[in-house]
Amino acid sequence: MLENYLDIITNMENFVDGVLVTDHNADVVYVHEYSPNLTTLTEKDYIGKNLFEIYPDMDPSASTIIKALKTGETTLNYRNILTTVEGDSFEVIDDTFPIRENGKIIGAVCITFSPLRKQAMKALNISTAQAKTPRQLFTEADIIGRSESINTLRRQIRKVAQTASSLLIYGDTGTGKEMVAQSVHSGSNRKNRPFLTQNCAAIPSSLLESIFFGTVKGSYTGTENHAGLFETADGGTVFLDEINSMDIGLQAKLLRVLEEKKVTRIGSTDSMDVDVRIIAAVNKPPLDCIKNGTLRADLFYRLGSVTLNLPSLTERRDDIELLTKYFVDQYNASMNKNILGVSRDVMGVFHTYSWPGNVRELKNVIEGAFNLCDSTVIGLGDLPSYLLSDVEVDKIVAENQATIDDIQWLGSLKKNMEAYEKYMIIKAIKTHKNLVSAASYLGISRQSLNQKINKYKIPVVKNTLDLAEE
């Protein structure tokens, strides 16, 4: 029920200016303004009223709450001017999330910020991950892929989740560092405690320090008593992304938290014990960060006793088909479309392209293609031009056509189907490093692939991994 989420929502007063919760009919069930000067309306003027009774001039098509209720879509940093039934107008920036119970949308929560606060606190990541209940965080089972590197990563996640050690994650942009951090938390005995995320990139050290450690009233102009990130996450996990972008001096203070398990609010002399697991991430090789002075060596040695290295998409090309299918299914559901997949030529481009943005870039490319595709299959014309200019499209198209024409068509439907199946198996064996990867590419088991190889008398050379699977 919606009441189960209110305790989570009411802990946000240090970070936001207002919270409004509606049920599935857009009727308000909870409201709290931490900056009460925005309107003359009181709580009783909201509760039980429909959203459009309170804001009669609101355009339903532009409402982030209606979008969340109808499509389940999350909206972040949406700037809007609201006018109440009393005629009060004010500008807000809101983050809106759907509330789900057993997969069904039962309401929505809209977190509002004044533009001045949002500008000052833009570094503080009140993310969808923090708004989720623990069971909605990613787990290692949510990591898509069958490649050897991904299977290894899953095994490592399961192992490190059972310890309380600090953890360092290294991976290029878009490889899923936060997903891995959430998966470690979800598999640990801290899974029912907070998981908080903070991106450390390009944030003034003074602001980041107050976010980390909190403040006491009067410590400097305008400050109030404010719990910091580590204090708020006590008993849980804090994920610090791009830690190599953090000020070196602040890195020393973070090291002290790791060593002493204590924090002191800015302006206070009293320290408090905190039990927090810190997971940090870097998007450049850690040793390079130490050499160029963006990461303290002692902090690396403290964090890096356990390190997870995330593979780039080019290092796990065997997973591209599976990831493509996953994102196609995802956007079919969210955009109410029925696209069956991508053409052979598109898949050829996907296998050839360098993917500097990794899985995140693949996801964005497919989302863009969904907006342009007017067929049931995504074609080359639906892809962004920059991607096509980076590969030899004509060669890919020619190879696809030539290999299809090389099939010996044999008359009956059954024989033609078998001929095409044999062609697909030969192609998979030639383009993959072992039979395990070829079977994964074809979407069949290793045993089924063996049976088909024997059926069509296809000559193969088995490697060590193949033999170990038998």
Solvent accessible surface area in square Angstrom, and as a share of the most:
residue,aa,sasa,rsa
1,M,144,0.64
2,L,22,0.11
3,E,113,0.51
4,N,104,0.53
5,Y,24,0.09
6,L,39,0.19
7,D,111,0.58
8,I,69,0.35
9,I,7,0.04
10,T,55,0.32
11,N,110,0.57
12,M,21,0.09
13,E,101,0.45
14,N,48,0.25
15,F,22,0.09
16,V,0,0.00
17,D,5,0.02
18,G,4,0.03
19,V,3,0.02
20,L,16,0.08
21,V,0,0.00
22,T,0,0.00
23,D,28,0.14
24,H,111,0.50
25,N,85,0.44
26,A,4,0.03
27,D,41,0.21
28,V,1,0.01
29,V,59,0.34
30,Y,36,0.14
31,V,10,0.06
32,H,79,0.35
33,E,43,0.19
34,Y,50,0.19
35,S,27,0.18
36,P,100,0.63
37,N,131,0.67
38,L,41,0.20
39,T,12,0.07
40,T,103,0.60
41,L,17,0.09
42,T,74,0.43
43,E,105,0.47
44,K,166,0.70
45,D,48,0.25
46,Y,5,0.02
47,I,70,0.36
48,G,58,0.56
49,K,79,0.34
50,N,38,0.20
51,L,3,0.02
52,F,59,0.24
53,E,98,0.44
54,I,3,0.01
55,Y,15,0.06
56,P,71,0.44
57,D,115,0.60
58,M,36,0.16
59,D,75,0.39
60,P,77,0.48
61,S,97,0.63
62,A,45,0.35
63,S,6,0.04
64,T,10,0.06
65,I,9,0.05
66,I,24,0.12
67,K,74,0.31
68,A,0,0.00
69,L,24,0.12
70,K,162,0.69
71,T,72,0.42
72,G,12,0.11
73,E,87,0.39
74,T,50,0.29
75,T,19,0.11
76,L,89,0.44
77,N,96,0.49
78,Y,71,0.27
79,R,139,0.51
80,N,39,0.20
81,I,121,0.61
82,L,20,0.10
83,T,41,0.24
84,T,4,0.02
85,V,89,0.51
86,E,114,0.51
87,G,51,0.49
88,D,35,0.18
89,S,71,0.46
90,F,27,0.11
91,E,65,0.29
92,V,2,0.01
93,I,11,0.05
94,D,7,0.04
95,D,6,0.03
96,T,0,0.00
97,F,9,0.04
98,P,20,0.12
99,I,9,0.05
100,R,87,0.32
101,E,45,0.20
102,N,147,0.75
103,G,67,0.64
104,K,141,0.60
105,I,36,0.18
106,I,34,0.17
107,G,0,0.00
108,A,0,0.00
109,V,12,0.07
110,C,12,0.07
111,I,0,0.00
112,T,21,0.12
113,F,8,0.03
114,S,27,0.18
115,P,34,0.21
116,L,144,0.72
117,R,69,0.25
118,K,34,0.14
119,Q,129,0.57
120,A,56,0.43
121,M,37,0.16
122,K,156,0.66
123,A,14,0.11
124,L,17,0.08
125,N,45,0.23
126,I,20,0.10
127,S,14,0.09
128,T,47,0.27
129,A,5,0.04
130,Q,35,0.15
131,A,28,0.21
132,K,57,0.24
133,T,15,0.09
134,P,53,0.33
135,R,165,0.60
136,Q,70,0.31
137,L,9,0.05
138,F,67,0.28
139,T,53,0.31
140,E,37,0.16
141,A,80,0.62
142,D,60,0.31
143,I,11,0.06
144,I,42,0.21
145,G,5,0.05
146,R,114,0.42
147,S,12,0.08
148,E,100,0.45
149,S,39,0.25
150,I,2,0.01
151,N,55,0.28
152,T,48,0.28
153,L,7,0.04
154,R,39,0.14
155,R,116,0.42
156,Q,70,0.31
157,I,1,0.01
158,R,112,0.41
159,K,146,0.62
160,V,18,0.10
161,A,3,0.02
162,Q,135,0.60
163,T,69,0.40
164,A,71,0.55
165,S,47,0.30
166,S,8,0.05
167,L,0,0.00
168,L,1,0.00
169,I,0,0.00
170,Y,47,0.18
171,G,1,0.01
172,D,58,0.30
173,T,72,0.42
174,G,4,0.04
175,T,16,0.09
176,G,27,0.26
177,K,18,0.08
178,E,52,0.23
179,M,55,0.24
180,V,4,0.02
181,A,0,0.00
182,Q,5,0.02
183,S,2,0.01
184,V,0,0.00
185,H,2,0.01
186,S,18,0.12
187,G,38,0.37
188,S,7,0.04
189,N,147,0.75
190,R,29,0.11
191,K,99,0.42
192,N,116,0.59
193,R,125,0.46
194,P,43,0.27
195,F,9,0.04
196,L,20,0.10
197,T,3,0.01
198,Q,0,0.00
199,N,51,0.26
200,C,0,0.00
201,A,32,0.25
202,A,103,0.80
203,I,27,0.13
204,P,85,0.53
205,S,47,0.30
206,S,81,0.52
207,L,43,0.21
208,L,1,0.01
209,E,38,0.17
210,S,8,0.05
211,I,3,0.02
212,F,0,0.00
213,F,14,0.06
214,G,0,0.00
215,T,6,0.03
216,V,34,0.20
217,K,138,0.59
218,G,61,0.59
219,S,37,0.24
220,Y,112,0.43
221,T,138,0.80
222,G,73,0.70
223,T,17,0.10
224,E,104,0.47
225,N,93,0.48
226,H,24,0.11
227,A,20,0.16
228,G,1,0.01
229,L,4,0.02
230,F,0,0.00
231,E,41,0.18
232,T,57,0.33
233,A,0,0.00
234,D,57,0.29
235,G,16,0.16
236,G,0,0.00
237,T,0,0.00
238,V,0,0.00
239,F,1,0.00
240,L,0,0.00
241,D,25,0.13
242,E,41,0.18
243,I,0,0.00
244,N,15,0.08
245,S,49,0.32
246,M,7,0.03
247,D,70,0.37
248,I,68,0.35
249,G,41,0.39
250,L,5,0.03
251,Q,0,0.00
252,A,27,0.21
253,K,70,0.30
254,L,0,0.00
255,L,27,0.13
256,R,122,0.45
257,V,9,0.05
258,L,4,0.02
259,E,104,0.46
260,E,95,0.42
261,K,89,0.38
262,K,86,0.37
263,V,5,0.03
264,T,53,0.31
265,R,44,0.16
266,I,45,0.23
267,G,57,0.55
268,S,33,0.21
269,T,137,0.79
270,D,104,0.54
271,S,65,0.42
272,M,63,0.28
273,D,103,0.54
274,V,8,0.04
275,D,77,0.40
276,V,11,0.06
277,R,5,0.02
278,I,2,0.01
279,I,0,0.00
280,A,0,0.00
281,A,0,0.00
282,V,0,0.00
283,N,33,0.17
284,K,103,0.44
285,P,57,0.36
286,P,17,0.11
287,L,106,0.53
288,D,66,0.34
289,C,0,0.00
290,I,42,0.21
291,K,170,0.72
292,N,89,0.46
293,G,44,0.43
294,T,50,0.29
295,L,4,0.02
296,R,72,0.26
297,A,40,0.31
298,D,57,0.30
299,L,0,0.00
300,F,30,0.12
301,Y,146,0.56
302,R,74,0.27
303,L,0,0.00
304,G,19,0.18
305,S,84,0.54
306,V,39,0.22
307,T,50,0.29
308,L,4,0.02
309,N,98,0.50
310,L,14,0.07
311,P,20,0.12
312,S,16,0.11
313,L,0,0.00
314,T,51,0.30
315,E,119,0.53
316,R,14,0.05
317,R,67,0.24
318,D,31,0.16
319,D,1,0.00
320,I,0,0.00
321,E,34,0.15
322,L,45,0.22
323,L,6,0.03
324,T,4,0.03
325,K,126,0.53
326,Y,89,0.34
327,F,12,0.05
328,V,4,0.02
329,D,71,0.37
330,Q,67,0.30
331,Y,18,0.07
332,N,27,0.14
333,A,85,0.66
334,S,65,0.42
335,M,59,0.26
336,N,140,0.72
337,K,76,0.32
338,N,116,0.59
339,I,7,0.04
340,L,132,0.66
341,G,16,0.16
342,V,28,0.16
343,S,34,0.22
344,R,131,0.48
345,D,33,0.17
346,V,0,0.00
347,M,32,0.14
348,G,19,0.18
349,V,0,0.00
350,F,1,0.00
351,H,51,0.23
352,T,72,0.42
353,Y,8,0.03
354,S,60,0.38
355,W,3,0.01
356,P,95,0.59
357,G,20,0.19
358,N,3,0.01
359,V,27,0.15
360,R,132,0.48
361,E,22,0.10
362,L,0,0.00
363,K,71,0.30
364,N,81,0.42
365,V,6,0.04
366,I,1,0.01
367,E,66,0.29
368,G,32,0.31
369,A,1,0.00
370,F,0,0.00
371,N,100,0.52
372,L,118,0.59
373,C,10,0.06
374,D,144,0.75
375,S,66,0.43
376,T,74,0.43
377,V,56,0.32
378,I,1,0.00
379,G,21,0.21
380,L,39,0.20
381,G,74,0.71
382,D,22,0.11
383,L,10,0.05
384,P,41,0.25
385,S,91,0.59
386,Y,111,0.42
387,L,0,0.00
388,L,42,0.21
389,S,96,0.62
390,D,83,0.43
391,V,18,0.10
392,E,116,0.52
393,V,31,0.18
394,D,120,0.62
395,K,112,0.47
396,I,16,0.08
397,V,56,0.32
398,A,59,0.46
399,E,92,0.41
400,N,19,0.10
401,Q,102,0.45
402,A,53,0.41
403,T,51,0.29
404,I,29,0.15
405,D,91,0.47
406,D,115,0.60
407,I,16,0.08
408,Q,136,0.61
409,W,130,0.46
410,L,86,0.43
411,G,65,0.62
412,S,57,0.37
413,L,139,0.69
414,K,145,0.62
415,K,111,0.47
416,N,34,0.17
417,M,121,0.54
418,E,49,0.22
419,A,17,0.13
420,Y,68,0.26
421,E,53,0.24
422,K,76,0.32
423,Y,28,0.10
424,M,48,0.22
425,I,3,0.02
426,I,55,0.28
427,K,60,0.25
428,A,0,0.00
429,I,36,0.18
430,K,161,0.68
431,T,91,0.53
432,H,24,0.11
433,K,143,0.60
434,N,13,0.07
435,L,6,0.03
436,V,44,0.25
437,S,12,0.08
438,A,0,0.00
439,A,3,0.03
440,S,21,0.14
441,Y,45,0.17
442,L,42,0.21
443,G,54,0.52
444,I,55,0.28
445,S,56,0.36
446,R,22,0.08
447,Q,112,0.50
448,S,36,0.24
449,L,0,0.00
450,N,39,0.20
451,Q,124,0.55
452,K,54,0.23
453,I,12,0.06
454,N,109,0.56
455,K,114,0.48
456,Y,29,0.11
457,K,172,0.73
458,I,14,0.07
459,P,125,0.79
460,V,42,0.24
461,V,143,0.82
462,K,79,0.33
463,N,55,0.28
464,T,112,0.65
465,L,57,0.29
466,D,1,0.01
467,L,105,0.52
468,A,79,0.61
469,E,84,0.38
470,E,115,0.51
